[in-house]
Amino acid sequence: MIRQLKKLWLIAFLLAVPALSQAQDYKFHSVFIYNFTKYIQWPENYRSGDFVIGVLGNSPISESLEKMAANKTVGQQKFKIVKFNSLDEVSKCHILFIPNDKSHLLDKTLQKTQGQSTLVITERPGLGEKGSSINFILDDGRWKFELNQQATTRSKLKVSGELVKFAILI
């Protein structure tokens, strides 16, 4: 119980921290993403092997995710960060991060990942409403996240009530 409260306080703290440089933004994004893995449940067939976080294209978040992944796990699963140079390369992954410069590929990405339990994360205003599972937004200089519950349900992902409390629901 105390451990869960500490995690919730960490999420609350991160939601209150003002946005800084892009590199620091991606450090915060990486911490958010790591915490999402603790509050989202993937189907049984996704709970063995590596926990794969894909990044579409070149993005500074890859480096932050690599650093995060070096010493953390999701249950018994080790993190594996995979860079997909193009949409054609995208394969089964638990999380797929679509950076701002690749946002125009959201519709095609959602078609490609249809039927998979992939948490699609974006970072451009309006993309949560267009179908990404989680969308980072800057609100009054602070990072927040939108949660599209229909998208997570469609992907067969179960989101805990604790995470829902901190989300902007769409």
N, C-alpha and C positions, 0 to 999 in steps of 0.2 A: 504494500500500500504506500509506504513512504517512498519507495523507488518510483512508483508511478507518479506520485505528486512531484517529485524532483523533475521527472521528464516533462510533466505538464508545465511546471514553472519555467523550464528551459524554452519550451515552445512559446510561452507567453512573453518571456524576455526577448526572444528573437522577433516576435511580432512588434515589439515596442522599440526596437533598435532602428534608428534612422538609416536610410540607404547611404552608402558611401561610394567608393570607387567601384568600377565594374569588377575588378579582381576580388574586392571584398564582398561585393554582391554575390558573386559565385561561391565564395566560401560559405556565406549564409544559406544560399540555395542548397549547397551540399549538405549542410547540417539539417535543413528542413527535409531534404530527400531521405537522409538517414532516419530521421524521426518518423517520416511517413511509413517506413518499413516496419516500425514497431506498432503502428496503429491501423495497419491495413492487413487483411488476411487474404492470401492467395489460395487457390484451390489446391487440393492434395497433390496433384501431379506437378505442381510448381515448387514443392517443398523439399526437393532433393537436388543434388548437384549444386553448381554455383548459382548464386543469386546475381543475375545479369542486369546491369544498368547500361543501356545503350544511349549513345549521344549521336544525333544526326548531324553530320558535318563537323567542321572545325569550330570548336568553342572553348573558351578559357575554362569552362566548367569541368572539362575532362581532367585537367590537372588537379583541381580541388577534389573531385570525386576520387581520383587515384589516391590522394593523400588520405582521405577519409577511409577508403576501403582497405588501406594497408594494415589497419589494426582493429577492424570491426567485423562483426558477422551479423547475420540475421538467423537467429537460432543456431543451427549447426552448419548453415550455409555460408561459404566465403563469398565475398563480393568479387565480381569480375566486371570491369569497365570495358565496354566495347565501343569503338568509334566506327560508325557506319558512314562511309564516304558518300553514299547515295541511298536513295530510297530503295533501290533494287537490292542493296546489300542487307537491308533490315531483315533480321530473323528473330526467332523466339527470344524474348527478353521479358523480364519482370517489369522493368521501368524503361520508358523511352523518353528522353529529354529532347525536345525540339527547340533549339535556340531561335532567337528573334529573327535572324537572317534566313532561317529555313521555314518560318511560319506559313509561308505560302503553300507549303506541302502538307498542311494539316489534313485537308480532305482526303488526299491520296494516302496519307499515312494511316488514317482511320480505316480506309478501305483495306489496306494491306494488313492491318492488325485485327481486322474483324474476326470474331470467333476465338481470339486469343485472350488470355488474362494479362493484358499489358496495361499498366498505368501510364497513360500518355500525359506528360507534363510539358507545359508551354510557358511562355513569358511575354505575351503581347496582349494588351487589352482587347477583350471581345472573344478571345479564343476559347475561354471556358464555355461560353454560350454556344460556340460553334462545335463543341464536342470533345475538347480535351478533358481529361479526368480532373487534372489540377492545373490551374493557371496562376502563375505569380503575377501580382500587380503591385505597382507603386501607388500608395495612397497617402497623401499628405507627407511625402518624404519617407514613408515607412513601407517595408515589404510586408505584404499580406498574401493570402492565397485564396483563390476561388475553388470550390469543390463542386463538380458537376456530378450529382448523385446518380442521375440516369446513366451517365457514361460509365461510372464505376460498377453499377449494377449490370449493365450490358456486358462488361468485361468479367463478370462473375467474381468481383472483388468485394470483400466485406470491410466496411470502414467503421471503426469504433466510434462510439458516441463521444469519447473524449476528443478525438480529432475534429469531429463535426462542430463541437463547441467553439473551436478557434477559426473555423472556415467561414468564408463568405459563400453562402449556399446559392447555387443556381439551379 
